[in-house]
Amino acid sequence: DVYSMLKTHFIFRDANGFNVSDGRIRSRGLEFSLGYRFNPAWSLLADGSYALHRYAFSADLGQGNAIVYGNDVKYAPRSLGGLRLRWQAGERTQAELQWTHVGGYWLDESNQHRYGGQDLLNLSLRQELAGGWIVTARIANLADTAYAERADYSFGNYRYFPGDGREWFVGIEKVF
């Protein structure tokens, strides 16, 4: 899908916590979802987007921060995506390795402070058992990558809200 949008007359909070009114943003982007099956057991699935979200107005926000027409919107990464390698080991057994990507983004309206984004790996396993039982196991952030779930630059300081390290999940369900 390809899109283009102009959002007008919106109100948002700037990096210093003040409301800014009558904002305008122009967004243009491309989104995709692809799948390829190598054989009955192996498949590759990809989802992603590339987008430009830019301010369509200028404003002096004070304290050295300004919105400049054409600057990228803060907190708006240009690239988002994921890739999944799926192995259907048998009729009742499946494993999947997933890569997720969040591109870098600006932390302030003036595009002076940036977060570099992150790439994470996840692994999941699913086993169907007799009698309608299903056991699942998942490891999130397989490589135990340090990343920010959210980052910003406010009142002259970088703030990072750390994402979770490696986590293990096990599930058991019964289908009736």
N, C-alpha and C positions, 0 to 999 in steps of 0.2 A: 504494500500500500504506500502511496505517496500522498502527502498532505501539505497544505499551506493554510495558515490561520492568522488573523489579526484579532487580538483580544484588546478591547478598549474599556475605559472607564472602570478600572479595577483599583482596589485599595489594598496595599500590602504594608508590611512592617519592614523598615530598613534595618541595617546591621546594628544601629544604636537603639532600636526599640521604638522608633517613632513611626507613626502612620504616614504613608505617602499616598495621596489620592490622585485620581485621573491618570493612572498608569496605562501604558500601551505596550504590548509585546507582539512581535511577529515571530511565528514559528513555522518552520519548514522542515520536513523530514521524510524519511523512508523507513518502513518497518517490513520485516520479512520473517517467514517461518518456512523452513525447508526440512525435508526428510529423505533419507536414502537408505534402502535396505540392501546390504551387500549380499546376503543370503538369508535363509530362514532364521538363522540364529543371531546375526549381527546387523545392527542398524545405527545410523548416525542421524541425530536430530539437531537442528540449529534454529535459534530464534534471536532476533536482535533488532536494533534500531540505530539510526544515525540521524540526529536532528540538530538544527540550529535554532535556539530560542534567544532572541535578541530584543533589547529594549528599543522601542520605536518612539522614544521621547528622551529629552534631557532634563535633568533637575540637579540643583546643588543641594546636597543633603547636609552640608556643614561638616565640621571636624575633619576636613580633608577627604570626604567621601562624596562622590558625585555619580549620577547616572549619565552616561554619555550615549547618545543615539548610536545604535549599532553594536554596543558592548553586549557580551553574552550575559544572560540572566544568571544571577547567583544561584547556586545549588542545582544547576541544570547541566548534567553531563551530556556531552554530544553523543557518546556511544554507550549503549547498554546491550547486553546479550548473554547468550549461553549456548553451550554445546553439550550434548548428551550422547555418550556411547553406550548402547544398550546391548546386552547379551542375553538372549533367550536360551538358557542352557538346556531347557527341556520344556515340556508342556506346562509344568507347574513351578519352574524355577527361573527367576530373572535377576540380573544384576545390572546396575547402571552407574557409570562414572559421569559426573556432571561438573562442568566448568562454568562459573558465572563471572561476568565482567561488568564493572561499573567504571566508566571512564572518569578522568579527572574533571574537576569543575571549580569555578570561581566561588570564593567564600564571601565576597563583598560586591556591592553594586559597581564599584569603580574598577573591577577586574585587576586588583593589585595583589591579592592573596589567594593562593590556590591549594586545593587538595588533589593529590595525584591519582585517586581512584584505587580500585582493588580488583584482584582476581582471586577467586576461591575455588577449591575443589570439594566435592561432596561424593560420597559413595553410598549406594543403597542396595539392599538385597531383599528379595521376596521369595518365600517358599510356601506353596500351598500344600497342606497336609490332608490326610484322609479325614472324612467326617465334617468337612467344611471349615477346618481350622486353617488360619494363615498366620505365619510368623514373618515379621519384617525386622530388619536391622538397618540403621542409617548412621553414618558418621558425617556430621556437618563440619566444615572447615578441616578437611582431612589433613592438610599440611600445617595446621595450627598457625595460620598466617595472622599477623597483627594488622588490624585494619580499623577504620572508623565507621561505625554504623551511621554516624552523622558527624559532620565537621562544620565549623563556622569560624568567622573572625568577627569579634565584637568588642567594642570598647578598647581597641588597641591590642587585643590578645587572641591568639589561636585557641580554639576550644575543640577538643576531640572527645567524642562519646564512643568509647571502644566497643567494637563488636565482640561477639563471643569467640573464645578459643575453640579448640576441638571439642566436640560434644558427641556423645553416643546415645542413641535412642533404640529401644527394642519395643516392638509391639506384638501383641497377640490378639487376634480377632476370630470370631466365630460367625460364619455366614449361615443363616437359617433358611 
